[in-house]
Amino acid sequence: MRWKAVARFTSGTSHQHQGIACQDYASYKIFGDVIVGAVSDGAGSAKYAEVGSKLAVERSLKFLSRISTYLQARKKGCWQKYSSALSDEEAKKLFCKTVKKVQEELSKEAVSRGCFAKDLACTLLVFIATPNWIAAMQIGDGFIVIRSENSEYELLFQPDKGEFANETAFITSASAVDTMQMQIVPEKREFICASTDGLEKVAIRFSDWQPFGLFFQPFEEYLQETDNPESDHQYIDDFLNSERLNQRTDDDKTLLLCLWE
């Protein structure tokens, strides 16, 4: 039994036409039976959006790389199999520290560039998953969808769209922790998909915030059939750059896919 995962992102056609770099970023780390993933979308109004999103993801994973040690140190008596889910208090403390670490990293980068922190503004979605539970957080838009065997796809959070059109929350905001959404799923989930807002309209039904199963099913099957998706990622690249998809969205697009096999 193991985690299989792949993270891919690409520029949207609007950015390609303007010569703007991809402002999305995604990555993950696997520690035995634990996987930590993060995705981020740099704010379109931010001068260094692509720098902010990459730093946010990398700093989150660096901080949470201690998660195995943390879980083993918990006084639950069953850490060997990570079978006991984080409590609300534990998860909130862990994710609040993650936000603080990211904000510190972005502030240092702003100083080194002689700019404001808002010039590195970005969203951030992070999850920690074991074979038995998932803990996740989200600041801003984008989505995390999960599924267990013989169940439907489930959206963890409704994307934060703010008060006005094309507005959302960013981790550089002073109210980032207050806007952070958090959820713990104390049950086994085999499939996880995290993405930025570029794929929302093709993956999520906005009328009731239900995931489109036909969007996610091919990716789950791809992970089941591919032995090493990180190196065999042409299928994902072809999808993200397909003309059919680009006709539906001109934004940057990201897929972070995970499967417990």
Secondary structure per residue as TSV (DSSP state, phi and psi in degrees):
chain	resnum	aa	ss	phi	psi
A	1	M	-	360.0	137.9
A	2	R	-	-162.1	165.3
A	3	W	E	-88.6	137.0
A	4	K	E	-118.5	138.8
A	5	A	E	-153.0	160.0
A	6	V	E	-152.9	142.5
A	7	A	E	-129.0	121.3
A	8	R	E	-138.0	145.7
A	9	F	E	-150.4	152.1
A	10	T	E	-149.9	156.3
A	11	S	-	-69.5	144.0
A	12	G	-	-79.0	162.8
A	13	T	H	-63.7	-31.9
A	14	S	H	-64.0	-39.7
A	15	H	H	-72.6	-36.3
A	16	Q	H	-62.5	-41.6
A	17	H	H	-67.3	-29.0
A	18	Q	H	-93.9	-3.2
A	19	G	T	70.2	29.2
A	20	I	-	-97.2	136.6
A	21	A	-	-66.1	156.5
A	22	C	-	-60.5	129.1
A	23	Q	-	-100.7	3.2
A	24	D	E	-90.7	155.3
A	25	Y	E	-153.7	147.2
A	26	A	E	-151.7	147.3
A	27	S	E	-164.1	174.1
A	28	Y	E	-155.8	165.4
A	29	K	E	-140.2	142.2
A	30	I	E	-114.8	129.2
A	31	F	E	-123.9	84.3
A	32	G	T	65.3	-116.6
A	33	D	T	-87.9	3.7
A	34	V	E	-113.3	134.9
A	35	I	E	-123.3	137.3
A	36	V	E	-120.3	128.6
A	37	G	E	-130.5	155.4
A	38	A	E	-151.5	143.0
A	39	V	E	-133.8	151.1
A	40	S	E	-148.9	148.5
A	41	D	E	-125.9	115.3
A	42	G	B	-66.9	140.9
A	43	A	-	-64.5	135.1
A	44	G	T	-60.6	-25.9
A	45	S	T	-87.4	-6.0
A	46	A	-	-85.7	133.4
A	47	K	T	-61.7	-39.4
A	48	Y	T	-117.3	50.4
A	49	A	H	-58.2	-44.0
A	50	E	H	-68.3	-29.6
A	51	V	H	-71.1	-44.1
A	52	G	H	-62.0	-44.8
A	53	S	H	-64.9	-40.8
A	54	K	H	-66.7	-43.4
A	55	L	H	-63.7	-39.6
A	56	A	H	-62.1	-44.2
A	57	V	H	-67.4	-49.3
A	58	E	H	-63.8	-38.9
A	59	R	H	-70.5	-36.9
A	60	S	H	-61.0	-47.0
A	61	L	H	-68.0	-35.3
A	62	K	H	-63.7	-45.1
A	63	F	H	-66.5	-43.8
A	64	L	H	-81.2	0.7
A	65	S	T	-66.3	-13.2
A	66	R	T	-88.1	6.8
A	67	I	H	-60.7	-37.5
A	68	S	H	-62.9	-44.7
A	69	T	H	-62.0	-41.3
A	70	Y	H	-62.5	-46.2
A	71	L	H	-64.8	-37.9
A	72	Q	H	-68.6	-24.9
A	73	A	H	-87.2	-8.7
A	74	R	S	-66.6	145.5
A	75	K	T	-90.4	60.7
A	76	K	T	-109.9	-16.9
A	77	G	S	78.2	4.0
A	78	C	-	-142.1	30.6
A	79	W	G	-69.2	-20.4
A	80	Q	G	-55.6	-36.7
A	81	K	G	-108.6	8.9
A	82	Y	T	51.5	34.4
A	83	S	-	-77.2	-19.4
A	84	S	S	-95.1	119.7
A	85	A	-	-67.2	155.4
A	86	L	-	-61.7	144.7
A	87	S	-	-77.6	167.0
A	88	D	H	-57.4	-41.5
A	89	E	H	-65.8	-43.8
A	90	E	H	-63.2	-45.6
A	91	A	H	-65.4	-43.5
A	92	K	H	-62.9	-42.2
A	93	K	H	-62.8	-43.2
A	94	L	H	-66.7	-44.9
A	95	F	H	-73.1	-34.0
A	96	C	H	-64.2	-39.0
A	97	K	H	-65.9	-37.2
A	98	T	H	-61.1	-47.1
A	99	V	H	-59.1	-44.6
A	100	K	H	-61.2	-43.6
A	101	K	H	-62.7	-41.4
A	102	V	H	-66.3	-44.1
A	103	Q	H	-61.3	-39.3
A	104	E	H	-63.9	-41.8
A	105	E	H	-64.7	-42.7
A	106	L	H	-68.2	-36.0
A	107	S	H	-65.0	-42.0
A	108	K	H	-63.6	-40.6
A	109	E	H	-65.9	-37.6
A	110	A	H	-63.8	-41.4
A	111	V	H	-63.2	-43.9
A	112	S	H	-65.5	-27.6
A	113	R	H	-95.2	-5.8
A	114	G	T	67.7	36.7
A	115	C	S	-129.3	-177.0
A	116	F	-	-92.0	156.6
A	117	A	G	-59.4	-33.5
A	118	K	G	-65.1	-17.6
A	119	D	G	-73.4	-6.5
A	120	L	G	-117.9	17.8
A	121	A	-	-58.8	141.6
A	122	C	B	-162.4	160.6
A	123	T	-	-84.3	171.7
A	124	L	E	-155.4	127.2
A	125	L	E	-124.3	128.9
A	126	V	E	-135.0	141.7
A	127	F	E	-138.7	151.5
A	128	I	E	-122.2	126.0
A	129	A	E	-133.5	139.8
A	130	T	-	-122.1	175.5
A	131	P	S	-62.0	-14.1
A	132	N	S	-116.7	-13.6
A	133	W	-	-163.1	163.9
A	134	I	E	-133.8	138.7
A	135	A	E	-124.3	133.0
A	136	A	E	-142.5	156.6
A	137	M	E	-140.5	157.8
A	138	Q	E	-148.7	131.1
A	139	I	E	-121.9	112.8
A	140	G	S	100.8	-160.8
A	141	D	S	-93.0	-168.3
A	142	G	-	98.8	-174.7
A	143	F	E	-154.6	154.7
A	144	I	E	-125.0	121.7
A	145	V	E	-119.2	137.9
A	146	I	E	-130.9	162.4
A	147	R	E	-156.4	142.2
A	148	S	-	-110.7	168.2
A	149	E	T	-59.2	135.8
A	150	N	T	63.3	30.3
A	151	S	S	-135.3	172.0
A	152	E	-	-86.4	162.0
A	153	Y	-	-69.6	142.0
A	154	E	E	-129.0	127.5
A	155	L	E	-87.1	124.3
A	156	L	-	-74.6	-42.0
A	157	F	S	-134.5	144.8
A	158	Q	-	-77.8	125.7
A	159	P	-	-55.2	136.9
A	160	D	-	-79.5	109.0
A	161	K	-	-102.0	2.7
A	162	G	-	70.9	-173.6
A	163	E	S	-82.4	-29.7
A	164	F	S	-118.1	165.4
A	165	A	T	-61.7	142.6
A	166	N	T	60.8	27.7
A	167	E	-	-118.3	146.0
A	168	T	-	-154.1	-179.9
A	169	A	-	-91.5	148.8
A	170	F	-	-126.8	152.6
A	171	I	T	-70.4	-18.8
A	172	T	T	-77.1	-10.5
A	173	S	S	-71.2	147.2
A	174	A	T	-64.8	-22.3
A	175	S	T	-99.7	18.4
A	176	A	H	-56.3	-45.1
A	177	V	H	-65.1	-37.0
A	178	D	H	-67.7	-32.5
A	179	T	H	-88.4	-8.1
A	180	M	-	-63.8	128.4
A	181	Q	E	-96.4	142.8
A	182	M	E	-141.3	143.0
A	183	Q	E	-149.6	145.1
A	184	I	E	-119.1	127.7
A	185	V	E	-109.9	101.6
A	186	P	-	-82.9	37.4
A	187	E	S	-140.1	161.8
A	188	K	-	-67.3	131.5
A	189	R	-	-134.6	124.5
A	190	E	-	-85.3	-34.7
A	191	F	E	-115.9	136.1
A	192	I	E	-134.9	134.6
A	193	C	E	-131.3	123.2
A	194	A	E	-118.9	141.8
A	195	S	E	-153.8	161.7
A	196	T	-	-86.1	-177.8
A	197	D	G	-73.0	-9.5
A	198	G	G	-60.5	-24.3
A	199	L	G	-107.9	3.9
A	200	E	H	-56.5	-47.3
A	201	K	H	-68.7	-20.6
A	202	V	H	-100.0	-10.6
A	203	A	H	-112.1	-22.8
A	204	I	E	-126.8	136.2
A	205	R	E	-87.6	112.6
A	206	F	T	-70.2	-23.3
A	207	S	T	-63.1	-35.2
A	208	D	T	-136.0	10.1
A	209	W	T	56.8	43.5
A	210	Q	E	-104.1	137.8
A	211	P	E	-68.9	145.5
A	212	F	-	-80.4	110.1
A	213	G	H	-58.1	-36.3
A	214	L	H	-69.1	-18.9
A	215	F	H	-75.5	-43.2
A	216	F	H	-85.8	-30.6
A	217	Q	H	-55.9	-44.2
A	218	P	H	-61.4	-33.0
A	219	F	H	-72.2	-36.8
A	220	E	H	-65.0	-42.3
A	221	E	H	-65.9	-37.3
A	222	Y	H	-60.4	-43.9
A	223	L	H	-65.8	-36.2
A	224	Q	H	-65.9	-35.1
A	225	E	H	-92.2	-18.0
A	226	T	-	-98.3	124.4
A	227	D	S	-71.2	-39.8
A	228	N	-	-134.3	82.8
A	229	P	T	-63.7	-25.0
A	230	E	T	-65.5	-32.6
A	231	S	T	-97.9	-24.0
A	232	D	-	-106.4	70.1
A	233	H	-	-110.2	14.4
A	234	Q	H	-62.0	-35.0
A	235	Y	H	-59.8	-44.2
A	236	I	H	-68.4	-43.5
A	237	D	H	-60.5	-44.1
A	238	D	H	-61.4	-39.9
A	239	F	H	-65.6	-48.7
A	240	L	H	-64.0	-26.6
A	241	N	T	-104.6	9.0
A	242	S	-	-70.4	147.2
A	243	E	H	-63.6	-37.1
A	244	R	H	-61.3	-42.4
A	245	L	H	-70.1	-41.3
A	246	N	H	-64.6	-21.6
A	247	Q	T	-74.3	-20.0
A	248	R	T	-95.9	-27.6
A	249	T	-	-149.5	136.5
A	250	D	-	-108.1	9.6
A	251	D	S	-86.7	166.2
A	252	D	-	-59.8	150.3
A	253	K	E	-132.1	139.0
A	254	T	E	-138.3	141.4
A	255	L	E	-135.0	123.1
A	256	L	E	-116.1	109.9
A	257	L	E	-114.4	135.5
A	258	C	E	-137.6	144.3
A	259	L	E	-142.6	128.6
A	260	W	E	-88.6	111.8
A	261	E	-	-106.1	360.0
